[in-house]
Amino acid sequence: MAYRIPLSFPVFEGNEKCYTEQAIASGNLATFGAFINKFQNKLSKKIKTHQAVALNSGTSALHLAMVLVGVEPGDEVICQSFTFCASANPIVYLGAQPIFVDSEIDTWNISPEILEDAILSRIALGKKPKAIVLVHLFGMPAKINELMEVANKYNIPVIEDAAEAVGSKYEGKSCGTFADIGIFSFNGNKIITSGGGGAIIANNTELIQKAAHLSTQAREDLPYYQHLEIGYNYKMNNLTAAVGLAQLEKLESFVKRRREINTRYRNLLADFPGISFHQERSESESNYWLTTILIDEEKTGFSNDRIRSVLLNNGIETRFLWKPLHLQPVFKRAPFYGGRVAEKLFSNGLCLPSSSSLTMDQQQEIVGIIEKEIQKSYF
Ligand SMILES: *Cc1c(COP(=O)(O)O)cnc(C)c1O
């Protein structure tokens, strides 16, 4: 269904057309070509300190990251429960077992305390987790210092799922650069998009070379095709990289726009009891990929689903927050540590339209519809 005001719509107002025409004129649309290197170099420059390998999706980036840290059949991998399924699916691709951990209420991301409980419990049961997947959900940085301290204490590698946090910062540094390996996604509705795409980032050259090698079918550098290990067809292609490069050039302006949209929602909805926002901590700067609100039904008299359906009737797309993975039927047998933090966020939350191109008038309209609902239930 086409929405009049979609949740997160891409903006192509830069060099997308020019670069794709150049890529087509070059005749090279496959997994080598000038735009792939340009895209990787630009991305490395933006996030500083790290090198990047451009891939065909965020999911394949997570899969490769897990291969690189050595996840094998029968291993256990700890994963934030409150996230999109792609954070955990590659654990299963590798024949390993996901162990889900609840969020904390400040950032909505994996709780450092519960993470440590989970590690100790798994060790007591006889198996030390092979890796930890943490996520910066909706662009909001997790409590990275506390989480890395726990991971380092037990010497467990961390994979930083920054799929939603391209352009987010923690203590002034880019999200994705704190753990052993970080990943990004450039899928259709992320803050920048290459159509589909992803990247692995790391500051370890050997790891980056290994990722590049595995992503192109582990083909040896010989005049004939020779393979010493099983690889993947995961590299980004040149046409996609052309779009990605043009989008990357606009990243700062998109982050600025989405932050402005977030501020305006806050200002417009600030006075209504029962509606609250995801709060940034002093050390972090979210890209506010999506603005999210929590609706306390006891105070507002209406649920998140009520607002969703009223806005939908007006052609406006909103979305529930991610359903926690430990509550997903497909993961029902996976162990879970924690309480009901992620579950409550899921049942009260709503993502509001947050496109970089959202106009003031559109935002006023969205808020106006929510206000009408509020008035109905207050008076
Ligand atoms: C989008 C997303 C991914 C997967 O990225 P794709 O490019 O869609 O494969 C992984 N993790 C999170 C948290 C995401 O939002």
Ligand as a Chemical Component Dictionary entry (heavy atoms), coordinates in Angstrom:
data_LIG
# 
_chem_comp.id                   LIG 
_chem_comp.type                 NON-POLYMER 
_chem_comp.pdbx_formal_charge   0 
_chem_comp.three_letter_code    LIG 
# 
loop_
_chem_comp_atom.comp_id 
_chem_comp_atom.atom_id 
_chem_comp_atom.alt_atom_id 
_chem_comp_atom.type_symbol 
_chem_comp_atom.charge 
_chem_comp_atom.model_Cartn_x 
_chem_comp_atom.model_Cartn_y 
_chem_comp_atom.model_Cartn_z 
_chem_comp_atom.pdbx_ordinal 
LIG C1 C1 C 0 17.871 -3.171 8.843  1  
LIG C2 C2 C 0 18.509 -3.874 9.948  2  
LIG C3 C3 C 0 19.389 -4.961 9.740  3  
LIG C4 C4 C 0 19.556 -5.662 8.427  4  
LIG O1 O1 O 0 19.942 -4.912 7.377  5  
LIG P1 P1 P 0 19.504 -5.309 5.884  6  
LIG O2 O2 O 0 20.350 -4.386 5.067  7  
LIG O3 O3 O 0 18.045 -5.028 5.789  8  
LIG O4 O4 O 0 19.851 -6.727 5.664  9  
LIG C5 C5 C 0 20.033 -5.509 10.833 10 
LIG N1 N1 N 0 19.831 -5.034 12.075 11 
LIG C6 C6 C 0 18.968 -4.031 12.326 12 
LIG C7 C7 C 0 18.823 -3.554 13.726 13 
LIG C8 C8 C 0 18.272 -3.429 11.271 14 
LIG O5 O5 O 0 17.405 -2.450 11.532 15 
# 
loop_
_chem_comp_bond.comp_id 
_chem_comp_bond.atom_id_1 
_chem_comp_bond.atom_id_2 
_chem_comp_bond.value_order 
_chem_comp_bond.pdbx_ordinal 
LIG C1 C2 SING 1  
LIG C2 C3 SING 2  
LIG C2 C8 DOUB 3  
LIG C3 C4 SING 4  
LIG C3 C5 DOUB 5  
LIG C4 O1 SING 6  
LIG O1 P1 SING 7  
LIG P1 O2 DOUB 8  
LIG P1 O3 SING 9  
LIG P1 O4 SING 10 
LIG C5 N1 SING 11 
LIG N1 C6 DOUB 12 
LIG C6 C7 SING 13 
LIG C6 C8 SING 14 
LIG C8 O5 SING 15 
# 
